[in-house]
Amino acid sequence: MRRDVSSRTSPKVVMLMGGPSAEREVSLVSGRECASALRSEGFDVTELDAGPDLVADLKSLAPDVVFNALHGRWGEDGCVQGLLEWLRIPYTHSGVLASALAMDKERSKAAYAVAGLPIATSGLYSKAEIAAGHVMPPPYVIKPFNEGSSVGVLLVEDGDETPPDLPDAMPDTLMVEAFIPGRELTVTVQGDRALCVTDIVTDGWYDYDAKYVPGGSHHVLPADLPRDVYDACMSHAETAHRVLGCRGVSRTDFRWDPRRSLDGLALLETNTQPGMTPTSLTPEQAQHAGLDFGAFCRWILEDASCDR
């Protein structure tokens, strides 16, 4: 049975953050920012670094609601969502199935394809297959199929004779995806409504540092695009959100090759728990839509429930 968080005068909030994933540091920043914003909105917030004693910690704190500020594996892939469902603690963002589906880039792309959304050609290959020779003509991207924040992403450029050496830390199975030249675009969906399109401008590859280091990238919003491309991004993001079964807030990323007009647009992935750091894209889009950071965090919190 759903506990109605929005009707409580002062719900006890646990900000779930940190955790063991490769995106731990980003999650800690997101959690601190959201906790501060919610306190300014009048909420009682306890910050909790998700560790091996998470169940015991949650039982001890006995929150009315969990704001899930975890990023990456275990926190964004359905694992912690299942735990919170088992404990019957209302939580924010997407539920078990949508979280697991969105985190698995190959399976989410299969869902996009069924819905008629444009995607880049890709496949899953072992490290041995990738190291043995090009599995598709360059340029292409090599990346984990179940991580976010551009963790472990490698670009193989046109003219490279051999694939790059793969770090030992890379998983045994990787996604290889055709690289689409051009511009990096993204759209946040709040509830069932796309907020706007952001054009992400950077001097080089849009990697982890470009996302999170101040000055690493420049965000143009709303993006200066042909109307049909802009509208397609907005519509495709809403469709991706719906097809995956997302709840609360999501952010869908695109690449667009202007030389091919609308045919140059491809959807890359949907993030079910977008970053909420000072350099993050989703809070900027919310502000553009008229919600300051505190009001946006309040909306996310009051949308929380079980059975998501």
Backbone as numpy.savetxt, mean C-alpha at the origin, in Angstrom:
# Nx Ny Nz CAx CAy CAz Cx Cy Cz
-20.21 -9.99 16.18 -21.06 -8.79 16.18 -20.18 -7.54 16.18
-20.49 -6.61 15.31 -19.71 -5.41 15.19 -19.91 -4.51 16.39
-18.78 -4.01 16.94 -18.84 -2.97 17.95 -18.75 -1.62 17.25
-19.71 -0.75 17.46 -19.75 0.54 16.77 -18.79 1.51 17.43
-17.63 1.68 16.79 -16.59 2.52 17.37 -16.99 3.99 17.35
-17.64 4.42 16.27 -17.96 5.84 16.11 -18.95 6.33 17.15
-19.74 5.42 17.77 -20.74 5.85 18.74 -20.17 5.97 20.15
-18.97 5.49 20.38 -18.38 5.55 21.71 -17.85 6.95 21.98
-18.06 7.43 23.18 -17.63 8.80 23.48 -16.13 8.92 23.53
-15.44 7.92 24.05 -13.98 7.97 24.12 -13.41 6.56 24.04
-13.40 5.97 22.83 -12.89 4.60 22.72 -11.40 4.54 23.02
-10.99 3.43 23.62 -9.58 3.20 23.89 -8.93 2.64 22.63
-7.94 3.35 22.11 -7.33 3.02 20.83 -5.93 2.47 21.04
-5.62 1.37 20.38 -4.24 0.89 20.29 -3.74 1.15 18.87
-2.60 1.85 18.77 -1.96 2.11 17.49 -0.95 0.99 17.26
-1.27 0.08 16.36 -0.41 -1.07 16.08 0.62 -0.66 15.03
1.91 -0.79 15.35 2.96 -0.22 14.52 4.24 -1.04 14.66
5.23 -0.72 13.82 6.52 -1.39 13.91 6.47 -2.78 13.31
6.53 -3.79 14.16 6.49 -5.16 13.69 7.80 -5.62 13.09
7.84 -6.88 12.59 9.09 -7.48 12.12 9.36 -7.36 10.63
8.54 -6.66 9.86 8.68 -6.67 8.41 9.83 -5.76 7.95
10.13 -5.84 6.66 11.15 -4.98 6.07 10.74 -3.51 6.09
9.48 -3.24 6.34 8.97 -1.86 6.38 8.75 -1.36 7.81
9.45 -1.97 8.74 9.29 -1.63 10.15 9.48 -0.14 10.42
10.57 0.44 9.92 10.88 1.83 10.24 9.81 2.77 9.70
9.32 2.50 8.51 8.25 3.33 7.95 6.99 3.21 8.79
6.68 1.99 9.22 5.50 1.77 10.06 5.59 2.54 11.38
6.77 2.57 11.97 6.93 3.31 13.23 6.63 4.78 13.03
7.07 5.33 11.90 6.79 6.75 11.62 5.30 6.95 11.38
4.70 6.09 10.56 3.25 6.18 10.32 2.48 6.12 11.63
2.84 5.18 12.49 2.13 5.01 13.75 2.24 6.22 14.65
3.45 6.76 14.76 3.63 7.95 15.61 2.84 9.13 15.08
2.85 9.32 13.76 2.11 10.45 13.16 0.60 10.30 13.39
0.09 9.09 13.17 -1.35 8.86 13.34 -1.76 8.96 14.81
-0.92 8.44 15.71 -1.23 8.52 17.14 -1.30 9.97 17.60
-0.33 10.78 17.17 -0.33 12.19 17.53 -1.57 12.90 17.00
-1.93 12.59 15.75 -3.11 13.22 15.15 -4.39 12.83 15.89
-4.52 11.57 16.25 -5.72 11.13 16.95 -5.80 11.69 18.36
-4.67 11.85 19.01 -4.69 12.50 20.33 -5.17 13.94 20.21
-4.75 14.60 19.14 -5.21 15.98 18.93 -6.71 16.04 18.65
-7.27 14.90 18.21 -8.71 14.79 17.97 -9.46 14.34 19.22
-8.73 14.13 20.32 -9.37 13.80 21.59 -9.41 12.33 21.94
-8.69 11.46 21.21 -8.73 10.03 21.48 -7.62 9.63 22.46
-7.92 8.60 23.23 -6.95 7.97 24.12 -6.22 6.90 23.32
-4.93 7.14 23.00 -4.18 6.26 22.10 -2.96 5.69 22.81
-2.80 4.38 22.74 -1.61 3.69 23.22 -0.86 3.12 22.03
0.43 3.45 21.91 1.24 2.93 20.81 1.79 1.56 21.20
1.68 0.59 20.29 2.11 -0.77 20.56 2.96 -1.27 19.40
4.23 -1.56 19.68 5.13 -2.16 18.71 4.83 -3.65 18.65
4.36 -4.10 17.48 3.90 -5.49 17.35 5.06 -6.46 17.44
5.05 -7.33 18.44 6.11 -8.30 18.65 5.56 -9.69 18.88
6.40 -10.61 19.31 5.96 -12.00 19.49 4.91 -12.19 20.58
4.77 -11.21 21.48 3.76 -11.30 22.54 2.52 -10.47 22.22
2.25 -10.31 20.93 1.18 -9.40 20.51 -0.18 -9.79 21.10
-0.52 -11.05 21.10 -1.83 -11.46 21.63 -1.94 -11.11 23.10
-0.91 -11.43 23.87 -0.93 -11.12 25.31 -0.99 -9.61 25.54
-0.25 -8.86 24.71 -0.26 -7.40 24.85 -1.64 -6.83 24.57
-2.29 -7.32 23.54 -3.63 -6.82 23.20 -4.64 -7.19 24.28
-4.54 -8.40 24.81 -5.46 -8.79 25.88 -5.25 -7.94 27.12
-4.00 -7.61 27.40 -3.70 -6.78 28.57 -4.21 -5.35 28.39
-4.03 -4.79 27.19 -4.46 -3.41 26.93 -5.97 -3.31 26.75
-6.60 -4.38 26.27 -8.06 -4.43 26.08 -8.60 -3.22 25.33
-8.12 -2.96 24.12 -8.60 -1.79 23.39 -10.02 -1.97 22.87
-10.69 -0.84 22.67 -11.97 -0.87 21.98 -11.78 -1.00 20.47
-10.62 -0.52 19.98 -10.35 -0.51 18.55 -8.85 -0.48 18.32
-8.42 -1.12 17.24 -7.01 -1.09 16.82 -6.90 -0.30 15.52
-6.02 0.70 15.54 -5.66 1.40 14.30 -4.42 0.67 13.77
-4.57 0.02 12.63 -3.48 -0.80 12.09 -2.56 0.07 11.23
-1.41 0.45 11.79 -0.41 1.23 11.06 0.78 0.38 10.65
0.61 -0.94 10.66 1.67 -1.82 10.19 1.76 -1.77 8.67
2.97 -1.97 8.15 3.18 -2.06 6.71 3.94 -3.34 6.40
3.68 -3.92 5.23 4.44 -5.07 4.79 3.90 -6.38 5.34
4.73 -7.41 5.25 4.32 -8.76 5.63 3.93 -8.83 7.10
3.02 -9.73 7.39 2.45 -10.00 8.71 1.45 -8.92 9.15
1.69 -7.67 8.82 0.78 -6.61 9.22 -0.18 -6.18 8.14
0.17 -6.47 6.87 -0.62 -5.98 5.74 -1.09 -7.12 4.84
-0.81 -8.35 5.22 -1.08 -9.48 4.33 -2.16 -10.42 4.85
-2.93 -9.99 5.83 -4.01 -10.81 6.36 -3.69 -11.50 7.67
-2.41 -11.57 8.04 -2.03 -12.29 9.27 -2.57 -11.60 10.52
-2.22 -10.34 10.72 -2.69 -9.67 11.93 -4.19 -9.42 11.86
-4.72 -9.27 10.66 -6.17 -9.10 10.52 -6.90 -10.33 11.04
-6.38 -11.54 10.71 -6.99 -12.77 11.22 -6.91 -12.86 12.73
-5.79 -12.41 13.28 -5.63 -12.42 14.74 -6.67 -11.49 15.39
-6.86 -10.32 14.81 -7.81 -9.36 15.38 -9.25 -9.85 15.22
-9.53 -10.55 14.11 -10.85 -11.15 13.97 -11.07 -12.20 15.06
-10.06 -13.03 15.32 -10.16 -14.07 16.34 -10.42 -13.47 17.71
-9.74 -12.33 18.00 -9.91 -11.66 19.29 -11.16 -10.78 19.34
-11.81 -10.59 18.18 -13.00 -9.75 18.04 -12.74 -8.32 18.48
-11.60 -7.79 18.03 -11.26 -6.39 18.26 -11.44 -5.65 16.93
-12.32 -4.65 16.86 -12.47 -3.88 15.63 -11.13 -3.27 15.20
-10.90 -3.24 13.88 -9.63 -2.73 13.36 -9.87 -1.98 12.06
-8.89 -1.19 11.68 -9.00 -0.33 10.51 -8.48 -1.04 9.25
-8.74 -0.40 8.13 -8.25 -0.84 6.82 -8.91 -2.16 6.41
-8.29 -2.87 5.47 -8.94 -4.03 4.86 -8.89 -5.26 5.75
-9.77 -6.21 5.43 -9.87 -7.45 6.18 -8.90 -8.51 5.70
-9.12 -9.74 6.15 -8.18 -10.84 5.92 -7.99 -11.11 4.43
-9.07 -11.37 3.71 -8.96 -11.78 2.32 -8.40 -10.67 1.44
-8.93 -9.46 1.55 -8.45 -8.37 0.71 -6.98 -8.06 0.99
-6.58 -8.13 2.26 -5.19 -7.86 2.61 -4.26 -8.90 2.00
-4.63 -10.17 2.13 -3.80 -11.24 1.57 -3.74 -11.15 0.05
-4.85 -10.87 -0.58 -4.91 -10.82 -2.04 -4.11 -9.64 -2.59
-4.25 -8.48 -1.97 -3.53 -7.30 -2.45 -2.02 -7.44 -2.25
-1.59 -8.08 -1.16 -0.16 -8.23 -0.90 0.50 -9.18 -1.89
-0.23 -10.16 -2.39 0.30 -11.09 -3.38 0.12 -10.47 -4.76
1.18 -9.87 -5.29 1.06 -9.08 -6.51 0.59 -9.89 -7.71
1.00 -11.13 -7.79 0.59 -11.94 -8.94 -0.89 -12.29 -8.88
-1.39 -12.66 -7.71 -2.80 -13.00 -7.59 -3.70 -11.76 -7.72
-3.24 -10.64 -7.19 -4.05 -9.42 -7.34 -4.11 -9.02 -8.82
-3.02 -9.20 -9.54 -3.05 -8.87 -10.97 -4.01 -9.79 -11.73
-4.12 -11.03 -11.30 -5.10 -11.93 -11.92 -6.52 -11.41 -11.70
-6.77 -10.88 -10.50 -8.10 -10.30 -10.22 -8.33 -9.05 -11.06
-7.29 -8.21 -11.21 -7.42 -7.03 -12.06 -7.77 -7.43 -13.49
-7.08 -8.46 -14.00 -7.30 -8.88 -15.38 -8.73 -9.33 -15.60
-9.28 -10.08 -14.65 -10.67 -10.54 -14.76 -11.62 -9.34 -14.82
-11.26 -8.27 -14.09 -12.09 -7.07 -14.06 -11.84 -6.16 -15.27
-10.93 -6.55 -16.16 -10.67 -5.77 -17.36 -9.73 -4.60 -17.15
-8.98 -4.60 -16.04 -8.05 -3.51 -15.77 -6.74 -3.75 -16.51
-6.08 -2.69 -16.97 -4.82 -2.85 -17.72 -3.66 -3.17 -16.78
-2.86 -4.18 -17.11 -1.73 -4.59 -16.28 -0.50 -4.82 -17.14
0.66 -4.78 -16.52 1.91 -5.07 -17.21 2.13 -6.59 -17.23
2.76 -7.08 -18.29 3.10 -8.50 -18.39 4.06 -8.88 -17.28
3.81 -10.02 -16.64 4.67 -10.45 -15.53 4.57 -11.94 -15.33
5.45 -12.47 -14.49 5.41 -13.87 -14.11 6.25 -14.10 -12.88
6.06 -15.25 -12.25 6.85 -15.63 -11.09 7.94 -16.62 -11.53
9.17 -16.37 -11.06 10.31 -17.19 -11.44 11.19 -17.44 -10.23
11.91 -18.56 -10.25 12.87 -18.83 -9.18 14.11 -17.98 -9.38
14.87 -17.81 -8.31 16.12 -17.06 -8.41 17.07 -17.72 -9.42
17.05 -19.04 -9.45 17.92 -19.76 -10.38 17.53 -19.47 -11.83
16.25 -19.43 -12.12 15.80 -19.13 -13.48 16.19 -17.71 -13.89
16.03 -16.78 -12.97 16.35 -15.38 -13.26 17.85 -15.20 -13.47
18.65 -15.87 -12.63 20.10 -15.73 -12.73 20.65 -16.37 -14.01
19.95 -17.38 -14.55 20.45 -18.12 -15.71 20.38 -17.30 -17.00
19.53 -16.30 -17.06 19.39 -15.50 -18.27 18.08 -14.74 -18.27
17.93 -13.82 -19.20 16.73 -13.00 -19.25 15.49 -13.88 -19.44
14.53 -13.76 -18.54 13.28 -14.52 -18.68 12.26 -13.74 -19.50
12.53 -12.48 -19.76 11.76 -11.68 -20.71 12.68 -10.61 -21.26
12.37 -10.04 -22.41 13.26 -9.02 -22.98 13.34 -7.80 -22.07
14.56 -7.26 -21.82 14.67 -6.01 -21.06 14.02 -4.87 -21.84
13.59 -3.81 -21.14 13.72 -3.58 -19.71 12.61 -4.29 -18.91
12.99 -4.73 -17.72 12.01 -5.33 -16.82 12.43 -5.08 -15.38
11.50 -5.36 -14.49 11.71 -5.14 -13.06 11.67 -6.49 -12.35
12.60 -6.67 -11.41 12.59 -7.85 -10.54 12.22 -7.39 -9.14
11.25 -8.05 -8.52 10.83 -7.63 -7.18 10.17 -8.78 -6.44
10.21 -8.74 -5.11 9.42 -9.71 -4.33 7.94 -9.54 -4.68
7.22 -10.64 -4.71 5.80 -10.54 -5.07 4.92 -10.26 -3.86
5.53 -10.19 -2.66 4.71 -9.98 -1.45 5.37 -9.01 -0.48
5.95 -7.95 -1.01 6.47 -6.86 -0.19 5.95 -5.55 -0.77
6.11 -4.45 0.01 5.71 -3.14 -0.47 6.86 -2.15 -0.33
6.54 -0.86 -0.54 7.50 0.24 -0.38 8.74 0.09 -1.26
8.60 -0.59 -2.41 9.72 -0.81 -3.32 10.87 -1.55 -2.67
10.58 -2.35 -1.64 11.61 -3.15 -0.98 12.11 -4.22 -1.94
13.44 -4.25 -2.16 14.05 -5.29 -2.97 13.79 -5.19 -4.46
13.45 -4.01 -4.98 13.12 -3.86 -6.39 14.39 -3.57 -7.19
14.59 -4.31 -8.29 15.73 -4.13 -9.17 15.23 -3.83 -10.58
15.87 -2.88 -11.26 15.52 -2.54 -12.64 16.58 -3.09 -13.57
16.20 -3.92 -14.52 17.08 -4.43 -15.56 16.82 -3.58 -16.81
17.82 -2.85 -17.24 17.61 -1.87 -18.30 17.84 -2.45 -19.68
17.26 -1.78 -20.65 17.45 -2.17 -22.05 18.93 -2.11 -22.38
19.46 -3.18 -22.95 20.89 -3.23 -23.26 21.71 -4.02 -22.26
21.16 -4.30 -21.07 21.87 -5.15 -20.11 21.98 -6.56 -20.68
23.19 -7.06 -20.76 23.42 -8.37 -21.39 23.02 -9.53 -20.49
23.15 -9.32 -19.19 22.81 -10.39 -18.25 21.98 -9.82 -17.10
21.22 -10.65 -16.42 20.50 -10.18 -15.23 21.49 -9.77 -14.14
21.06 -8.94 -13.20 21.94 -8.53 -12.10 22.13 -9.66 -11.10
23.19 -9.56 -10.30 23.35 -10.49 -9.19 22.24 -10.24 -8.18
21.58 -11.29 -7.76 20.48 -11.16 -6.82 21.00 -11.27 -5.39
20.66 -10.34 -4.53 21.10 -10.42 -3.13 20.63 -11.70 -2.46
21.42 -12.22 -1.55 21.04 -13.43 -0.83 19.74 -13.26 -0.06
19.47 -12.02 0.37 18.27 -11.77 1.17 16.99 -11.85 0.35
17.10 -11.82 -0.99 15.89 -11.91 -1.82 15.25 -13.29 -1.66
13.92 -13.37 -1.67 13.25 -14.67 -1.54 13.53 -15.56 -2.74
13.22 -16.85 -2.60 13.52 -17.82 -3.65 12.65 -17.64 -4.89
11.43 -17.10 -4.71 10.53 -16.85 -5.84 10.31 -15.35 -5.97
10.46 -14.85 -7.18 10.37 -13.41 -7.42 9.45 -13.12 -8.60
8.91 -11.91 -8.61 8.13 -11.46 -9.77 9.06 -10.75 -10.75
8.90 -11.07 -12.01 9.56 -10.32 -13.09 8.46 -9.67 -13.91
8.54 -8.35 -14.05 7.46 -7.58 -14.65 8.03 -6.64 -15.71
7.39 -6.58 -16.85 7.83 -5.67 -17.91 7.84 -4.23 -17.40
8.93 -3.52 -17.66 9.03 -2.13 -17.23 8.30 -1.22 -18.21
7.47 -0.35 -17.67 6.74 0.60 -18.49 7.39 1.97 -18.32
8.00 2.51 -19.36 8.63 3.82 -19.24 7.59 4.91 -19.06
8.03 6.04 -18.55 7.11 7.17 -18.44 6.92 7.64 -17.02
5.69 7.82 -16.61 5.38 8.52 -15.36 4.76 7.58 -14.32
5.03 7.90 -13.06 4.52 7.15 -11.91 3.32 7.91 -11.36
2.16 7.26 -11.34 0.92 7.89 -10.90 0.31 7.06 -9.77
-0.45 7.72 -8.92 -1.11 6.98 -7.83 -2.42 7.64 -7.45
-3.35 6.82 -6.96 -4.69 7.29 -6.58 -5.09 6.65 -5.26
-5.51 7.48 -4.31 -6.07 6.99 -3.04 -7.59 6.86 -3.17
-8.11 5.75 -2.63 -9.55 5.57 -2.52 -9.92 5.59 -1.05
-10.88 6.41 -0.70 -11.40 6.52 0.66 -12.84 6.03 0.64
-13.11 4.94 1.35 -14.44 4.36 1.28 -14.64 3.73 -0.09
-15.43 4.36 -0.93 -15.58 3.90 -2.31 -15.30 5.03 -3.30
-14.58 6.09 -2.85 -14.40 7.29 -3.67 -12.93 7.58 -3.89
-12.53 7.68 -5.15 -11.17 8.09 -5.48 -10.99 9.57 -5.17
-9.84 9.93 -4.59 -9.63 11.31 -4.15 -9.01 12.18 -5.23
-7.89 11.78 -5.78 -7.28 12.50 -6.90 -6.12 11.67 -7.42
-5.52 12.13 -8.51 -4.33 11.49 -9.08 -3.11 12.33 -8.75
-2.06 11.68 -8.24 -0.79 12.34 -8.00 0.23 11.84 -9.02
0.98 12.78 -9.58 2.11 12.48 -10.46 3.37 12.56 -9.61
4.11 11.45 -9.52 5.30 11.37 -8.68 6.52 11.62 -9.54
7.21 12.72 -9.27 8.35 13.13 -10.09 9.64 12.89 -9.30
10.57 12.17 -9.88 11.86 11.91 -9.24 12.95 11.91 -10.30
14.17 12.19 -9.88 15.28 12.27 -10.84 15.70 10.90 -11.35
15.49 9.87 -10.56 15.90 8.53 -10.97 14.79 7.54 -10.76
15.17 6.34 -10.37 14.22 5.25 -10.12 13.43 5.55 -8.85
12.14 5.30 -8.87 11.30 5.56 -7.69 11.47 4.42 -6.70
12.57 4.48 -5.94 12.90 3.41 -5.01 12.51 3.79 -3.58
12.98 3.01 -2.61 12.63 3.22 -1.21 13.02 4.62 -0.75
14.24 5.06 -1.08 14.69 6.39 -0.66 13.87 7.49 -1.30
13.52 7.31 -2.58 12.70 8.32 -3.25 11.33 8.45 -2.59
10.84 7.36 -2.00 9.54 7.39 -1.35 9.58 8.07 0.01
10.66 7.84 0.78 10.61 8.20 2.19 11.65 9.22 2.64
12.70 9.45 1.87 13.68 10.47 2.25 13.16 11.83 1.80
13.12 12.83 2.71 12.65 14.16 2.31 13.42 14.68 1.10
12.68 15.14 0.10 13.29 15.63 -1.12 13.57 14.55 -2.15
13.28 13.29 -1.80 13.56 12.20 -2.73 12.65 12.19 -3.95
11.48 12.79 -3.82 10.56 12.88 -4.95 9.68 14.12 -4.77
9.07 14.53 -5.86 8.17 15.69 -5.86 6.80 15.23 -6.31
5.78 15.62 -5.56 4.42 15.17 -5.84 3.62 16.31 -6.47
3.03 16.04 -7.63 2.19 17.01 -8.32 0.75 16.53 -8.23
-0.10 17.30 -7.54 -1.50 16.92 -7.43 -2.40 18.15 -7.46
-3.48 18.05 -8.23 -3.80 16.93 -9.11 -2.84 16.86 -10.29
-2.58 15.65 -10.76 -1.65 15.45 -11.86 -2.14 16.15 -13.12
-1.20 16.71 -13.87 -1.50 17.35 -15.15 -1.47 16.27 -16.23
-2.63 15.73 -16.53 -2.76 14.61 -17.46 -3.88 14.88 -18.45
-3.85 14.21 -19.60 -5.03 14.25 -20.46 -6.26 13.77 -19.70
-7.39 14.36 -19.96 -8.59 14.06 -19.18 -8.93 12.57 -19.22
-8.76 11.90 -20.36 -9.14 10.49 -20.41 -8.21 9.63 -19.54
-6.93 9.99 -19.47 -5.99 9.25 -18.64 -6.28 9.50 -17.17
-6.54 10.76 -16.81 -6.86 11.10 -15.41 -8.11 10.35 -14.96
-9.15 10.41 -15.77 -10.41 9.75 -15.41 -10.24 8.23 -15.32
-9.41 7.66 -16.20 -9.18 6.22 -16.17 -8.47 5.82 -14.87
-7.49 6.60 -14.45 -6.80 6.31 -13.18 -7.79 6.30 -12.02
-8.65 7.30 -11.97 -9.63 7.39 -10.88 -10.58 6.18 -10.91
-11.09 5.86 -12.08 -12.03 4.76 -12.21 -11.36 3.42 -11.92
-10.15 3.22 -12.44 -9.45 1.96 -12.24 -9.12 1.74 -10.76
-8.75 2.81 -10.05 -8.44 2.68 -8.62 -9.69 2.26 -7.84
-10.83 2.85 -8.16 -12.07 2.45 -7.49 -12.43 1.00 -7.81
-12.22 0.60 -9.06 -12.51 -0.79 -9.44 -11.58 -1.76 -8.72
-10.28 -1.43 -8.66 -9.32 -2.29 -7.97 -9.69 -2.44 -6.50
-10.04 -1.34 -5.85 -10.46 -1.34 -4.45 -11.65 -2.28 -4.26
-12.60 -2.19 -5.17 -13.82 -2.99 -5.06 -13.55 -4.47 -5.38
-12.80 -4.74 -6.43 -12.55 -6.11 -6.86 -11.76 -6.90 -5.81
-10.80 -6.24 -5.18 -10.02 -6.91 -4.14 -10.79 -7.03 -2.83
-11.86 -6.26 -2.68 -12.64 -6.28 -1.45 -12.06 -5.40 -0.36
-11.37 -4.33 -0.75 -10.73 -3.45 0.22 -11.76 -2.70 1.05
-11.36 -2.28 2.23 -12.18 -1.46 3.11 -11.35 -0.27 3.59
-12.03 0.77 4.01 -11.33 1.95 4.52 -10.59 2.68 3.42
-9.28 2.70 3.54 -8.43 3.45 2.61 -7.52 2.49 1.86
-7.35 2.71 0.56 -6.33 2.00 -0.22 -5.68 2.99 -1.17
-4.55 2.59 -1.74 -3.89 3.43 -2.74 -3.38 2.54 -3.87
-3.76 2.88 -5.09 -3.39 2.08 -6.25 -2.38 2.84 -7.11
-1.33 2.12 -7.51 -0.22 2.72 -8.24 -0.27 2.33 -9.72
0.15 3.27 -10.57 0.12 3.08 -12.02 1.45 3.51 -12.64
1.73 3.00 -13.84 2.74 3.57 -14.73 2.02 3.99 -16.00
2.50 5.11 -16.57 1.88 5.60 -17.80 2.94 6.04 -18.79
2.89 5.45 -19.97 3.77 5.82 -21.08 3.02 6.81 -21.97
3.35 8.12 -21.90 2.59 9.12 -22.65 2.63 8.91 -24.15
3.63 8.22 -24.67 3.74 8.00 -26.11 2.60 7.13 -26.64
1.98 6.36 -25.75 0.93 5.43 -26.17 -0.46 5.89 -25.74
-0.56 7.14 -25.28 -1.84 7.70 -24.85 -2.49 6.80 -23.80
-3.79 6.58 -23.89 -4.48 5.78 -22.87 -3.99 4.33 -22.85
-3.55 3.82 -24.00 -3.05 2.45 -24.05 -1.75 2.28 -23.28
-1.10 3.38 -22.90 0.15 3.30 -22.15 -0.04 3.24 -20.65
-1.28 3.14 -20.18 -1.55 3.11 -18.75 -1.64 1.67 -18.25
-0.94 1.38 -17.15 -1.00 0.03 -16.55 -1.05 0.15 -15.03
-1.88 -0.66 -14.43 -2.01 -0.72 -12.97 -0.94 -1.68 -12.43
-0.20 -1.24 -11.41 0.86 -2.06 -10.83 0.40 -2.83 -9.61
-0.15 -2.13 -8.61 -0.54 -2.80 -7.36 -1.44 -1.90 -6.54
-2.10 -2.49 -5.57 -2.93 -1.76 -4.62 -2.38 -1.96 -3.22
-2.17 -0.85 -2.52 -1.67 -0.87 -1.14 -2.86 -0.74 -0.19
-3.07 -1.72 0.66 -4.23 -1.70 1.55 -3.98 -0.90 2.82
-2.71 -0.62 3.14 -2.38 0.23 4.28 -1.31 1.24 3.86
-1.72 2.26 3.12 -0.75 3.22 2.58 -0.01 3.94 3.70
1.20 4.38 3.38 2.01 5.12 4.35 1.32 6.38 4.84
1.58 6.71 6.08 1.01 7.92 6.70 2.14 8.76 7.31
3.28 8.80 6.62 4.43 9.58 7.07 4.36 10.99 6.52
5.26 11.89 6.97 5.24 13.26 6.43 5.50 13.36 4.93
6.11 12.33 4.31 6.34 12.36 2.87 5.36 11.48 2.10
4.34 10.92 2.77 3.45 9.96 2.14 2.42 10.61 1.23
1.97 9.83 0.27 1.08 10.33 -0.77 -0.38 10.41 -0.33
-0.84 9.42 0.43 -2.25 9.36 0.79 -2.71 10.54 1.64
-1.98 10.95 2.69 -2.43 12.13 3.44 -2.48 13.40 2.59
-1.57 13.52 1.63 -1.61 14.67 0.72 -2.89 14.67 -0.10
-3.28 13.50 -0.59 -4.49 13.43 -1.40 -5.73 13.70 -0.56
-5.72 13.23 0.68 -6.85 13.53 1.57 -6.96 15.03 1.82
-5.82 15.67 2.05 -5.83 17.11 2.27 -6.34 17.84 1.04
-5.93 17.38 -0.13 -6.42 17.97 -1.39 -7.94 17.85 -1.48
-8.48 16.73 -0.93 -9.93 16.50 -0.96 -10.66 17.21 0.17
-9.91 17.93 1.04 -10.55 18.73 2.07 -10.46 18.18 3.48
-9.70 17.09 3.68 -9.56 16.51 5.01 -8.15 16.75 5.53
-8.01 17.49 6.64 -6.69 17.62 7.24 -6.30 16.28 7.87
-5.05 16.18 8.30 -4.54 14.88 8.73 -5.31 14.32 9.93
-5.64 15.18 10.89 -6.39 14.72 12.04 -7.76 14.19 11.67
-8.47 14.92 10.81 -9.80 14.49 10.38 -9.73 13.19 9.57
-8.68 13.06 8.78 -8.50 11.86 7.97 -8.26 10.64 8.86
-7.39 10.78 9.85 -7.14 9.68 10.79 -8.40 9.33 11.56
-9.18 10.35 11.95 -10.45 10.10 12.64 -11.38 9.29 11.75
-11.47 9.65 10.47 -12.35 8.92 9.55 -11.92 7.45 9.47
-10.62 7.21 9.32 -10.11 5.84 9.23 -10.47 5.07 10.50
-10.27 5.70 11.66 -10.55 5.04 12.93 -12.03 4.72 13.08
-12.88 5.68 12.77 -14.32 5.48 12.97 -14.92 4.51 11.96
-14.17 4.19 10.91 -14.61 3.18 9.94 -14.29 1.76 10.42
-13.54 1.62 11.51 -13.08 0.31 11.97 -14.24 -0.63 12.33
-13.99 -1.92 12.16 -14.96 -2.94 12.56 -14.29 -4.31 12.52
-15.00 -5.31 12.97 -14.64 -6.69 12.67 -15.39 -7.12 11.40
-15.13 -8.32 10.95 -15.82 -8.89 9.78 -15.63 -8.00 8.56
-14.40 -7.61 8.31 -14.11 -6.73 7.18 -13.74 -7.52 5.93
